[in-house]
């Protein structure tokens, strides 16, 4: 039973690693769909297109890589960068609402905070180091 629960808690990390790996690759290969997903105006060329592809792909692939490494090596420390990115995404959205009167987007903030919580639970099931 305990083994099943450990896998059930790790499953969100596996799914998030796969999802964000695909999202990062899709951002590099199909930036117009990625721009629509993130709510950006699609930049046709120049620095805007380069920044969209570079920034969005880099954070998505960082999340995927850190989670995958953490799952493979069974080390909780690798979950922290992904947790920090999701937490800072949510904090940035909340700050944009409070400081700049941006519209509230709970459909984005709530999942980001839920991902932090799920990854925290998964990290707690991992040893601090594998050595």
MOVEN-V368530 format. One record per backbone hydrogen bond with DSSP energy under -1.0 kcal/mol. NH is the residue of the N-H (numbers start at 1). CO is the residue of the C=O. E is the energy in kcal/mol with one decimal. If there is no record, write none. Layout:
((NH CO E) (NH CO E))
This chain:
((5 1 -2.1) (6 2 -2.1) (7 3 -1.9) (8 4 -2.4) (9 5 -2.1) (10 6 -1.6) (11 7 -1.7) (14 10 -1.8) (15 11 -2.7) (16 12 -2.8) (17 13 -2.3) (18 14 -2.2) (19 15 -2.9) (20 16 -2.8) (21 17 -1.7) (22 18 -2.3) (23 19 -2.3) (24 20 -2.3) (25 21 -2.1) (26 22 -2.9) (27 23 -2.2) (28 24 -1.6) (29 25 -2.2) (30 26 -3.0) (34 30 -1.5) (35 31 -2.6) (36 32 -1.7) (37 33 -2.2) (38 34 -2.4) (40 35 -2.7) (50 46 -2.0) (51 47 -3.1) (52 48 -2.5) (53 49 -2.4) (54 50 -2.8) (55 51 -2.8) (56 52 -1.6) (57 53 -1.6) (58 54 -2.0) (59 55 -2.1) (60 56 -1.8) (61 57 -2.7) (62 58 -2.0) (63 59 -2.2) (64 60 -2.2) (65 61 -2.8) (66 62 -2.6) (67 63 -2.3) (68 64 -2.5) (69 65 -2.8) (70 66 -2.5) (71 67 -2.4) (72 68 -2.6) (73 69 -3.1) (74 70 -1.1) (75 70 -1.3) (76 127 -1.9) (78 75 -1.2) (79 76 -2.0) (83 79 -2.2) (84 80 -2.8) (85 81 -2.5) (86 82 -2.4) (87 83 -2.5) (88 84 -3.0) (89 85 -2.3) (90 86 -2.2) (91 87 -2.5) (92 88 -2.7) (93 89 -2.2) (94 90 -2.4) (95 91 -2.8) (96 92 -2.4) (97 93 -1.8) (98 94 -2.6) (99 95 -3.4) (100 96 -1.3) (102 96 -2.2) (108 105 -2.0) (109 105 -2.1) (110 106 -2.0) (112 108 -1.7) (113 109 -2.4) (114 110 -2.4) (115 111 -2.8) (116 112 -1.7) (117 113 -2.0) (118 114 -2.9) (119 115 -2.7) (120 116 -2.1) (121 117 -2.2) (122 118 -2.2) (123 119 -2.7) (124 120 -2.0) (126 123 -1.5))
